[in-house]
Amino acid sequence: MTRFLFRITVVAVFVCIGVVFISLAVGRMLHEEEISLNGNFGSRNLNIYRMSIEHRISVALTHDPSDEWVIGWSHDGQQIAFVSETPVSSGIYLMDAEGHGIRRLTNEIYPIQNPIWSSDNQSIAYIRKMNSYPQLMLLDVQTSHVQTLTDGLYKPESPIWSPDGTQIAFISSTPNDNHKNIYTINTQTGHVDLLASNTDLSTSLSWSPDGSQIIFLSYNSRNKQFDIESVDIQSGSLRLLVRSANSPVLSPDGHFLLYLNVDPISLYLFDMTSEKTSLLYTGPIIGSNIPNWSQDGRSILYLSYSTTLYQLDAAECLRQSGRCSPKLVQDKTFSSNPRWRPHQP
């Protein structure tokens, strides 16, 4: 009898611990920093997980046999949009922060690429990869209505919303022009403007928070390297920011530009006002996974070559001139696309 009661007690203790950990992982303690990410923890398929940064505890939000990957959090931190893919279809889905209330918003027979939330949480823009004729699509999150924004004249890629949610910038070539240009489209009128032309393999668009400029990568064919440039929204004038760099992403306040240098593999900060460059960190980083800023601009998530997820304290790394120690976040198995949860209202 005593042994039986002991076993029951042990089981109860472990159950309580499990409940506490799960509560932490699903963010019931609202002050914690949390992220969403893709992973295949013990599974052959990609699912979506939610993780407490402080406790390094993750909980699966989806359990589907198809591959699923995160679009990102809504700007109020209450919903997660994601894509689920099968061999014959793709769909954009919506769920709450605990993985409940899953709702299908689209049913596409073509692959979905580059889906992004609008700033008002009302729309998601994405690319419908329709054979050789990709289309820029606009999805109303409330009604599930899908609108085609571009016709066959454009081959859009890498869409990004303006901060005020009235425009989408995208990269495209045209049938009469093999160069990739940067365009903007008004989502209400459908009017398209050419913003920058002949930008040569422009990628990684990033709109400044004040709406005044767009940061992008351009390929320098003479030096055979990527450079980071900006284009002014009003005048269309171009400005060279950094030579021989990759994966540019602006800080949330727009004051700093984080970018990757590949030789040696390092993260740098470029001050958008003073144009001063500072070493942030040197170490193994996957260039195809763009580092991700926290909403307050204090922390940066990045993936190493072993798909291990790390967190950097930006201020500490600057004080130590790149000799800071990253904090291990996750090293269990394959993970990708980490996204910070926005601070809840």
PyMOL commands that set and color helices and strands:
alter all, ss='L'
color gray80, all
select helices_A, chain A and resi 2-25+314-319
alter helices_A, ss='H'
color red, helices_A
select strands_A, chain A and resi 34-39+47-52+57-60+67-73+79-85+90-96+103-104+112-117+123-128+135-140+146-148+157-161+167-174+177-186+192-196+203-207+213-220+225-232+238-242+246-250+256-262+265-271+277-282+292-293+299-303+309-313+327-330+335-340
alter strands_A, ss='S'
color yellow, strands_A
deselect
rebuild
show_as cartoon
